[in-house]
Amino acid sequence: MGGFSNLDAAWQRALTQAWRAHVLGNIGVGAVLTDRTGFIVGEGRNRVVDTTAPPGRLHGNYLAHAEMDVLALLPVGDYEHHTIWTTLEPCLLCMSAIVTSHVGVVRFAAPDPLWLGLDRLREVNAQADKHWPERIGPMTGPMAAFCAMLPMVWFFRNQGGGAANRAYESDHAGLVDLAQRLAGENTLDVLGGEPVEAVLERLGPDLVEAGG
Ligand SMILES: [Zn+2]
């Protein structure tokens, strides 16, 4: 693979957070916020099942998404030139939070077909349109495949599949198969203590074969 060290520092941190979320039993999504110079000003992860968290961090509920984790740290201010980097395309909740926080740019690694059509919100609402961020993504390749696959493993393990995974089936059947296989075996559990770059290295051939 060798790709991890070539990634933007923000992607490296977002991937690290996504893997940490997964290892701790949450949905594997990570997010990072950078300012106009590219400096990382915040990072977070999904915390939907966490029973404890640092002060001010959402956790243990359906709202504890990675992007929310980052955006909830922000004091009222101007974030038009900030970028939020997230391993999975923002859902309805997080797009609303991004619009409300006036963050100007969203970069996402994996697409989330569950929320197809959200872009049309800006057609029906002027305020949403005014603050709708520039959206850059999805990415391609093994890293993006990893970012798509990791949450799917959670849904297979905790909800027997789920709507998100079904939404992936038409265009990403190989990834859904890989996620289902990994959900049923201990490969990811054994890698739990490893840094995400080692996990990507280990899963690289599978991710490529699955369509990454
Ligand atoms: Zn979300």
Boltz pocket constraint, residues with backbone or C-beta under 6 A from the ligand:
constraints:
  - pocket:
      binder: B
      contacts: [[A, 65], [A, 66], [A, 67], [A, 89], [A, 90], [A, 91], [A, 92], [A, 93], [A, 94], [A, 95]]
      max_distance: 6.0
